[in-house]
Amino acid sequence: MTAHQLILKQRAELLAVMCGGGSAEPLDCVLDLLLAWEILVWEDYLCIRVAEKPLCSNVRQLLDVMYDKGEDACSLLLAAMNQVLPEEQKAGLCFGKECAVVGKNRPDTATLTLLADRPVLVRKLRDNIDGALNALLTTGCFTIKDCDAVQLPVYTPSQQVTCLNTTLIHSCFLCVIKSLKFSVPHD
């Protein structure tokens, strides 16, 4: 059975395991992997991960976007879910044939590096977000406002790291724009 067919056939089960615990952590981890593997682009991520929508709506959107991207994307989505989900949640699901994610050349910009290394950053920083924010605050890279935005109490540790990563990507982008002497709208 193709990955495309597996996504369709197991849609209800995939939704159940990705939404079942009520935590966005599995979805965030899958999205991080798909971004790092360059299957999703940043615009896809923003379209899928909408904070105002229920978790299951975001998972449905992910399944739809990946289905529309084709067989290879579906195969990698299944591989990401297989990597992220605990063994007990994978029981009864079929993830298709294993697919190797081909190593790509290392990114050549800070922004691309943050995107490519996102899964590793989330795993390493989620238990030390305070230390990372202190370092950014001490060096002047972040303001108190930036730190407060990352540490909203409604965020899980992984979501805090994702917010931190997004803020850093935005900061890198603004620095590039400023260096190119384009006008930058102020927040």
PyMOL commands that set and color helices and strands:
alter all, ss='L'
color gray80, all
select helices_A, chain A and resi 3-9+11-19+25-36+42-48+55-69+71-84+87-90+110-116+118-125+129-138+144-150+157-179
alter helices_A, ss='H'
color red, helices_A
deselect
rebuild
show_as cartoon
